[in-house]
Amino acid sequence: MTCAAVTVIVFQGALTLLGTKLAFLLRPEVLSELTATGGLLILAIAFLLLDIKRLRVANLLPALLVVVLLTTARLSLGW
């Protein structure tokens, strides 16, 4: 196993464990919106890999934060 693989396993493992411990902070509505946004990003990656359309997925990553903020604001307003 190379050094890069060990580093990736450690960081991804730590992020996964942190995410499972903090999942209780997200309401089910926010989690479903976040999952939908992530699914669209995965679809954009598939378009890139299949040479259908070149979408700059890295530019869309802030959408994950924006969807959490907007959904939380919407729920706090009672919409």
N, CA, C and O atoms as a DFTB+ gen file, in Angstrom:
316 C
 N C O
     1  1       0.852      -1.178       0.000
     2  2       0.000       0.000       0.000
     3  2       0.897       1.239       0.000
     4  3       1.856       1.336       0.765
     5  1       0.562       2.164      -0.863
     6  2       1.400       3.358      -0.960
     7  2       1.021       4.370       0.108
     8  3       0.013       4.241       0.803
     9  1       1.849       5.353       0.206
    10  2       1.620       6.416       1.187
    11  2       0.354       7.207       0.854
    12  3      -0.375       7.623       1.755
    13  1       0.098       7.411      -0.420
    14  2      -1.092       8.160      -0.824
    15  2      -2.362       7.413      -0.444
    16  3      -3.338       8.027      -0.011
    17  1      -2.357       6.103      -0.602
    18  2      -3.538       5.314      -0.263
    19  2      -3.812       5.365       1.234
    20  3      -4.966       5.460       1.653
    21  1      -2.774       5.304       2.030
    22  2      -2.950       5.391       3.487
    23  2      -3.520       6.749       3.870
    24  3      -4.417       6.835       4.708
    25  1      -3.008       7.790       3.268
    26  2      -3.493       9.140       3.558
    27  2      -4.967       9.284       3.182
    28  3      -5.749       9.856       3.942
    29  1      -5.346       8.771       2.016
    30  2      -6.733       8.856       1.579
    31  2      -7.636       8.073       2.519
    32  3      -8.708       8.554       2.884
    33  1      -7.225       6.885       2.915
    34  2      -8.033       6.069       3.830
    35  2      -8.215       6.775       5.160
    36  3      -9.311       6.767       5.722
    37  1      -7.162       7.379       5.664
    38  2      -7.256       8.072       6.957
    39  2      -8.184       9.274       6.864
    40  3      -9.059       9.443       7.713
    41  1      -8.007      10.114       5.842
    42  2      -8.835      11.310       5.724
    43  2     -10.288      10.972       5.419
    44  3     -11.196      11.536       6.030
    45  1     -10.517      10.058       4.483
    46  2     -11.902       9.700       4.157
    47  2     -12.574       8.993       5.331
    48  3     -13.759       9.198       5.592
    49  1     -11.820       8.171       6.026
    50  2     -12.376       7.509       7.207
    51  2     -12.740       8.510       8.290
    52  3     -13.792       8.397       8.921
    53  1     -11.871       9.487       8.505
    54  2     -12.151      10.511       9.513
    55  2     -13.367      11.346       9.128
    56  3     -14.203      11.652       9.978
    57  1     -13.472      11.717       7.853
    58  2     -14.632      12.496       7.409
    59  2     -15.924      11.685       7.523
    60  3     -16.968      12.221       7.894
    61  1     -15.849      10.411       7.207
    62  2     -17.032       9.558       7.316
    63  2     -17.470       9.423       8.767
    64  3     -18.657       9.541       9.068
    65  1     -16.537       9.180       9.658
    66  2     -16.878       9.065      11.078
    67  2     -17.420      10.380      11.630
    68  3     -18.369      10.380      12.413
    69  1     -16.823      11.493      11.226
    70  2     -17.311      12.801      11.660
    71  2     -18.719      13.057      11.137
    72  3     -19.574      13.576      11.855
    73  1     -18.950      12.690       9.881
    74  2     -20.279      12.878       9.290
    75  2     -21.347      12.051       9.982
    76  3     -22.468      12.523      10.175
    77  1     -21.018      10.834      10.355
    78  2     -22.013       9.999      11.044
    79  2     -22.287      10.515      12.442
    80  3     -23.405      10.383      12.939
    81  1     -21.301      11.093      13.079
    82  2     -21.502      11.634      14.433
    83  2     -22.292      12.943      14.411
    84  3     -22.986      13.258      15.377
    85  1     -22.194      13.710      13.318
    86  2     -22.880      14.996      13.240
    87  2     -24.188      14.941      12.458
    88  3     -24.834      15.971      12.270
    89  1     -24.584      13.770      12.004
    90  2     -25.796      13.643      11.188
    91  2     -27.054      14.026      11.972
    92  3     -28.048      14.430      11.369
    93  1     -27.031      13.910      13.289
    94  2     -28.203      14.265      14.077
    95  2     -28.510      15.760      14.012
    96  3     -29.622      16.172      14.342
    97  1     -27.552      16.570      13.597
    98  2     -27.776      18.006      13.507
    99  2     -28.658      18.390      12.319
   100  3     -29.283      19.450      12.329
   101  1     -28.709      17.545      11.312
   102  2     -29.487      17.850      10.117
   103  2     -30.900      17.299      10.243
   104  3     -31.095      16.145      10.623
   105  1     -31.859      18.114       9.927
   106  2     -33.244      17.659       9.894
   107  2     -33.449      16.822       8.647
   108  3     -32.697      16.959       7.682
   109  1     -34.462      15.949       8.648
   110  2     -34.686      15.093       7.473
   111  2     -34.932      15.884       6.188
   112  3     -34.538      15.442       5.109
   113  1     -35.577      17.042       6.290
   114  2     -35.830      17.862       5.103
   115  2     -34.524      18.367       4.505
   116  3     -34.341      18.346       3.287
   117  1     -33.622      18.816       5.362
   118  2     -32.331      19.322       4.903
   119  2     -31.516      18.182       4.297
   120  3     -30.858      18.354       3.271
   121  1     -31.567      17.026       4.938
   122  2     -30.815      15.881       4.448
   123  2     -31.305      15.425       3.078
   124  3     -30.503      15.039       2.228
   125  1     -32.612      15.466       2.862
   126  2     -33.126      15.054       1.549
   127  2     -32.735      16.060       0.462
   128  3     -32.421      15.658      -0.659
   129  1     -32.750      17.346       0.771
   130  2     -32.317      18.352      -0.209
   131  2     -30.819      18.227      -0.506
   132  3     -30.387      18.393      -1.647
   133  1     -30.041      17.934       0.526
   134  2     -28.605      17.765       0.350
   135  2     -28.307      16.531      -0.492
   136  3     -27.403      16.547      -1.327
   137  1     -29.066      15.466      -0.272
   138  2     -28.892      14.248      -1.061
   139  2     -29.252      14.493      -2.522
   140  3     -28.571      13.989      -3.415
   141  1     -30.303      15.252      -2.778
   142  2     -30.695      15.559      -4.154
   143  2     -29.624      16.392      -4.855
   144  3     -29.321      16.155      -6.025
   145  1     -29.063      17.347      -4.159
   146  2     -28.009      18.174      -4.747
   147  2     -26.763      17.344      -5.036
   148  3     -26.134      17.504      -6.082
   149  1     -26.414      16.474      -4.124
   150  2     -25.278      15.591      -4.354
   151  2     -25.513      14.663      -5.534
   152  3     -24.587      14.371      -6.291
   153  1     -26.736      14.200      -5.694
   154  2     -27.067      13.352      -6.834
   155  2     -26.904      14.081      -8.151
   156  3     -26.438      13.502      -9.132
   157  1     -27.287      15.353      -8.178
   158  2     -27.084      16.147      -9.401
   159  2     -25.606      16.368      -9.697
   160  3     -25.203      16.400     -10.860
   161  1     -24.808      16.520      -8.663
   162  2     -23.368      16.667      -8.875
   163  2     -22.765      15.371      -9.418
   164  3     -21.883      15.407     -10.276
   165  1     -23.238      14.236      -8.923
   166  2     -22.765      12.952      -9.441
   167  2     -23.190      12.782     -10.895
   168  3     -22.435      12.238     -11.701
   169  1     -24.375      13.237     -11.231
   170  2     -24.830      13.190     -12.614
   171  2     -23.940      14.060     -13.509
   172  3     -23.632      13.680     -14.639
   173  1     -23.534      15.216     -13.007
   174  2     -22.629      16.086     -13.772
   175  2     -21.279      15.407     -13.985
   176  3     -20.672      15.559     -15.045
   177  1     -20.804      14.661     -12.990
   178  2     -19.556      13.915     -13.154
   179  2     -19.723      12.829     -14.205
   180  3     -18.810      12.583     -14.993
   181  1     -20.886      12.176     -14.225
   182  2     -21.145      11.137     -15.231
   183  2     -21.146      11.739     -16.630
   184  3     -20.602      11.135     -17.555
   185  1     -21.741      12.911     -16.806
   186  2     -21.721      13.581     -18.107
   187  2     -20.291      13.866     -18.549
   188  3     -19.950      13.724     -19.724
   189  1     -19.466      14.268     -17.599
   190  2     -18.061      14.544     -17.905
   191  2     -17.333      13.274     -18.322
   192  3     -16.587      13.283     -19.301
   193  1     -17.542      12.182     -17.591
   194  2     -16.851      10.932     -17.900
   195  2     -17.303      10.325     -19.220
   196  3     -16.516       9.677     -19.910
   197  1     -18.562      10.531     -19.571
   198  2     -19.085       9.984     -20.819
   199  2     -18.894      10.923     -22.013
   200  3     -19.343      10.625     -23.119
   201  1     -18.240      12.032     -21.789
   202  2     -17.997      13.045     -22.828
   203  2     -19.290      13.537     -23.472
   204  3     -19.326      13.801     -24.674
   205  1     -20.336      13.657     -22.685
   206  2     -21.597      14.200     -23.176
   207  2     -21.572      15.723     -23.089
   208  3     -21.886      16.417     -24.056
   209  1     -21.198      16.225     -21.934
   210  2     -21.153      17.668     -21.698
   211  2     -20.077      17.935     -20.657
   212  3     -19.976      17.215     -19.663
   213  1     -19.287      18.951     -20.879
   214  2     -18.248      19.301     -19.905
   215  2     -18.813      20.320     -18.923
   216  3     -18.953      21.503     -19.235
   217  1     -19.130      19.834     -17.742
   218  2     -19.607      20.702     -16.667
   219  2     -18.492      20.830     -15.630
   220  3     -17.842      19.846     -15.274
   221  1     -18.288      22.012     -15.169
   222  2     -17.247      22.237     -14.166
   223  2     -17.821      21.950     -12.777
   224  3     -18.400      22.820     -12.127
   225  1     -17.643      20.726     -12.357
   226  2     -18.253      20.242     -11.120
   227  2     -17.665      20.946      -9.904
   228  3     -18.384      21.208      -8.940
   229  1     -16.396      21.253      -9.929
   230  2     -15.765      21.927      -8.790
   231  2     -16.403      23.289      -8.534
   232  3     -16.475      23.734      -7.388
   233  1     -16.864      23.952      -9.587
   234  2     -17.533      25.241      -9.411
   235  2     -18.911      25.085      -8.780
   236  3     -19.463      26.047      -8.246
   237  1     -19.467      23.882      -8.837
   238  2     -20.798      23.641      -8.282
   239  2     -20.762      23.156      -6.831
   240  3     -21.815      23.027      -6.205
   241  1     -19.586      22.887      -6.289
   242  2     -19.484      22.385      -4.920
   243  2     -20.073      23.324      -3.857
   244  3     -20.628      22.830      -2.876
   245  1     -19.980      24.641      -4.002
   246  2     -20.619      25.503      -2.999
   247  2     -22.131      25.313      -2.903
   248  3     -22.746      25.739      -1.926
   249  1     -22.727      24.686      -3.897
   250  2     -24.164      24.419      -3.855
   251  2     -24.525      23.528      -2.673
   252  3     -25.644      23.599      -2.166
   253  1     -23.601      22.697      -2.234
   254  2     -23.869      21.836      -1.078
   255  2     -24.058      22.668       0.187
   256  3     -24.909      22.348       1.017
   257  1     -23.284      23.716       0.339
   258  2     -23.445      24.599       1.492
   259  2     -24.674      25.486       1.334
   260  3     -25.411      25.711       2.294
   261  1     -24.891      25.983       0.133
   262  2     -26.020      26.882      -0.127
   263  2     -27.348      26.170       0.109
   264  3     -28.271      26.753       0.677
   265  1     -27.452      24.911      -0.323
   266  2     -28.716      24.196      -0.156
   267  2     -29.020      23.967       1.325
   268  3     -30.183      23.993       1.727
   269  1     -28.004      23.747       2.124
   270  2     -28.227      23.580       3.563
   271  2     -28.700      24.893       4.179
   272  3     -29.637      24.907       4.977
   273  1     -28.054      25.992       3.809
   274  2     -28.431      27.292       4.369
   275  2     -29.838      27.715       3.936
   276  3     -30.626      28.189       4.754
   277  1     -30.151      27.542       2.649
   278  2     -31.462      27.942       2.159
   279  2     -32.595      27.077       2.729
   280  3     -33.665      27.583       3.066
   281  1     -32.347      25.794       2.828
   282  2     -33.377      24.912       3.378
   283  2     -33.589      25.177       4.866
   284  3     -34.722      25.149       5.347
   285  1     -32.520      25.430       5.584
   286  2     -32.654      25.765       7.002
   287  2     -33.408      27.077       7.176
   288  3     -34.253      27.194       8.063
   289  1     -33.108      28.064       6.337
   290  2     -33.817      29.341       6.408
   291  2     -35.299      29.163       6.065
   292  3     -36.170      29.747       6.710
   293  1     -35.570      28.353       5.045
   294  2     -36.954      28.094       4.659
   295  2     -37.734      27.423       5.782
   296  3     -38.880      27.783       6.047
   297  1     -37.120      26.459       6.435
   298  2     -37.792      25.752       7.515
   299  2     -37.975      26.630       8.747
   300  3     -38.977      26.508       9.452
   301  1     -37.015      27.517       9.011
   302  2     -37.151      28.402      10.176
   303  2     -38.232      29.447       9.961
   304  3     -38.819      29.944      10.922
   305  1     -38.501      29.786       8.686
   306  2     -39.586      30.725       8.374
   307  2     -40.947      30.053       8.323
   308  3     -41.980      30.718       8.256
   309  1     -40.934      28.734       8.356
   310  2     -42.195      27.997       8.365
   311  2     -42.796      27.766       6.991
   312  3     -44.004      27.552       6.882
   313  1     -41.998      27.803       5.951
   314  2     -42.487      27.570       4.586
   315  2     -42.522      26.119       4.274
   316  3     -42.907      25.734       3.170
